[in-house]
Amino acid sequence: MSNRIFEVSGITTTNFSDVSELEIDLKQAAGEVACIEIVRVISKFEGGSATEYQVFIGNQAGFANNSVESKYQGGVTFMADTFDETDLRAYGNTSSDGKLYVRFSPNAGSDNQFSYSITYRI
């Protein structure tokens, strides 16, 4: 690892359900497929009908939770709380085209919206 630290942040669309994924292209930062360390994950529920959610990060579109493609799994978070985990020591690689996939898996509805910040080291 080269110790270059990057952050990607934003807000999702308002139609997130338990199977919606956010595609994050790391190729510009990494230059190629990369081994990464996920350093910090922050997320906040912005609106919708869910009462709790869980954050998952994988290196393949449509990855299954608890699979070899799943690189990070956060704890269950209630909607009133901000999810913030640091010093994760979550290592993995990007997809073959330099991408990660983030799933904010809410327990109900398809009208949910989340803000996020993911810090990673390459």
C-alpha positions in Angstrom: 0.0 0.0 0.0 1.2 3.4 -0.9 -0.5 5.3 2.0 -2.5 7.6 -0.2 -5.8 8.4 1.5 -8.9 9.4 -0.3 -12.5 10.2 0.6 -15.7 9.9 -1.4 -18.9 11.4 -0.2 -22.3 12.3 -1.4 -26.0 11.7 -1.0 -28.0 8.8 -2.6 -31.1 9.2 -4.7 -34.4 9.0 -2.8 -35.4 5.5 -4.0 -33.0 3.3 -2.1 -34.3 -0.2 -1.1 -32.6 -3.2 0.5 -31.1 -4.2 -2.9 -30.0 -0.8 -4.2 -26.3 -0.2 -4.7 -24.1 2.8 -5.1 -21.2 2.4 -7.5 -18.0 4.1 -6.5 -15.3 4.3 -9.2 -11.8 4.3 -7.6 -9.9 3.8 -10.8 -9.1 7.5 -11.1 -7.5 7.5 -7.6 -6.0 4.0 -7.9 -5.0 4.0 -11.6 -5.9 0.3 -11.8 -7.3 -2.5 -9.8 -6.1 -1.9 -6.2 -5.8 -3.4 -2.8 -7.5 -1.0 -0.5 -8.1 -0.4 3.2 -11.4 1.0 4.2 -10.5 3.5 7.0 -13.7 5.1 7.9 -17.4 4.9 7.0 -19.9 7.5 8.0 -23.6 7.5 6.9 -26.7 9.2 7.9 -30.4 8.5 7.1 -31.9 11.5 5.3 -35.5 10.3 4.9 -37.8 7.5 4.0 -39.9 4.8 5.6 -37.2 2.5 7.1 -36.5 2.4 10.9 -33.0 0.9 10.7 -30.3 0.1 8.1 -27.0 -1.6 7.7 -24.0 -0.6 5.5 -22.3 -3.2 3.2 -19.4 -2.6 0.8 -18.4 -5.2 -1.8 -16.2 -5.4 -4.9 -18.7 -6.8 -7.3 -22.1 -5.5 -8.5 -24.9 -7.5 -6.9 -22.6 -9.0 -4.2 -24.1 -11.2 -1.6 -23.8 -10.1 2.1 -21.3 -12.3 4.0 -19.7 -13.5 0.7 -16.1 -13.4 -0.5 -17.1 -10.3 -2.5 -18.3 -8.6 0.6 -15.4 -6.5 2.0 -17.1 -4.6 4.8 -20.3 -5.0 6.9 -21.4 -2.4 9.4 -23.6 -2.8 12.4 -27.3 -2.2 12.4 -28.0 1.5 12.8 -31.3 3.2 13.9 -32.5 6.0 11.7 -32.0 8.7 14.4 -28.3 7.8 14.7 -25.3 8.7 12.6 -23.3 5.7 11.7 -19.5 6.4 12.2 -16.9 3.6 12.3 -13.2 4.3 12.3 -10.0 2.2 12.4 -11.8 -0.6 10.6 -8.8 -2.6 9.3 -11.1 -3.7 6.4 -8.9 -4.8 3.5 -9.9 -5.9 0.1 -9.6 -5.3 -3.6 -11.7 -3.3 -6.0 -13.5 -5.0 -8.9 -11.6 -5.7 -12.1 -12.6 -2.3 -13.4 -11.6 -0.4 -10.2 -15.0 -0.1 -8.5 -16.6 -0.6 -5.1 -20.3 -1.1 -4.5 -22.0 0.3 -1.4 -25.4 -0.9 -0.1 -27.3 0.9 2.5 -29.7 -1.9 3.4 -32.8 -0.5 5.0 -35.3 -2.8 6.8 -38.3 -1.3 4.9 -39.4 0.7 1.9 -38.0 1.8 -1.4 -38.1 5.6 -0.6 -35.0 5.9 1.5 -32.1 8.4 1.2 -28.7 8.4 2.8 -25.7 10.7 3.0 -22.3 9.1 3.2 -18.5 9.6 3.5 -16.1 6.7 2.9 -12.4 7.1 3.6 -10.0 4.6 2.1 -6.3 4.1 1.7 -4.6 2.8 -1.4 
